[in-house]
Amino acid sequence: MSDKVIITAALTGAATRKEQNPNVPYTPEEFADEVLKVYNSGGSIVHIHVRDPEHGAPTHEIDKIKTTIDAIRDKCPEIILNMSSAIGPWVSQEQRIRPIEVFKPEMASLNTNSMNFGIANWKTGEVPMEIVFENTFAMMIEFNGKMKENGVKPEFEVYDMGGLFNVLLIRKQGIFEEPMHFQMVFGVAGGVPYEPGMFAAIQERLPENSTYSVCGVGPNQFKANMTSVVNGGHMRVGLEDNTKMPDGELAKGSWEQVEWCVEVAKLAGREVATPDEARKILSLKKK
C-alpha cells in the first residue's frame, strides 16, 4: 500500500477559462461529467474551485457551490473531494473557509504563506496580472482549527521554502493532526519554479511520516510529477495548472492528463491507488 501512487486532478483553479481550453468545466453537469472521467481514468482525488455557471468566474456563493458539489457526489460518490480554501481573488477570509465548514469534504487546501501571486511570461519577465495572496500565520491557525472541527484533512500548499518553514514553525504548537499531507506547488510567479534541487530541498525537510504530492504550472507540470513518482511521492495534474498535454496539444480534459499519470506510474513500477486505498494512505476520515 505504501508504494501506491495517488493521482489528483485539479479541474479549474481560479483563473483557467474556456477561452484557454474549452474543456474547463463551469456548470455542475460539466463538473460531474469531468469527475467521473477522472475517476474512470485512474484519479482518486479531485481538487475543486467551483465556478459560477453563467460566466465562469470562481464563486464563494454557498448555493452555487452546493449545486456543483451535490452533482459530483451524486455522479461519482467514490471520489475524494479536495475543496479549495483560496477560491479566488478578492474573496474575504470568512468567505474562503465557509464552504469547507458547510460541505465538510474529506480534504481541503491550506495555503502556507502570503506571497506575490502572478501570471507571468517566463521568457520576457513580464507579469501582466498579479495579486497579493494573503495567508497569515493567524489565518493558517484558524483555517486548520475549522478543518479539524469538521473532520477535514488539510493539504498544506507549499509554494516555496518559506511556506514550508511557516508550517514547521506553527507545528511546534501541536495543533496539526498527523501524519500531515503536503502539496509542493512549482511554477507560480511569486513562488519557485520546478528544479530537481528545489524538490529535494523541500522533500528532505518534510516531517517524518508525512505524505506529499506535487503539481506544476504549465511546463513545470509534467517534469515535476515525473520526479515525484520516482521518489515515492504522489501526482497532481489538471487544467487548473496546465491546459496542454506534453506534446503541446490542448488536453481533452483533466482526465487525459490523469491517463498520462497512470502510464508514468507504470514506467516507475508503481501501482495507482484507488480512492479507498488513497484514504488509507492519507489517513482520511471517510464520509
Secondary structure, DSSP 4 states (H G I P E B T S, - for coil): -TT-B-EEEE--TTT--TTT-TT---SHHHHHHHHHHHHHHT--EEEE--B-TTT--B---HHHHHHHHHHHHHH-TTSEEEE-S--STT--HHHHHHHHHHH--SEEEEE---EEEEE--TTT----EEEEE---HHHHHHHHHHHHHTT-EEEEEESSHHHHHHHHHHHTTS-S-SS-EEEEEE--BTS----HHHHHHHHTTSPTT-EEEEEESTTHHHHHHHHHHHTT-EEEE-TTT-SB-TTSSBPS-HHHHHHHHHHHHHHTT-PBPPHHHHHHHHT----
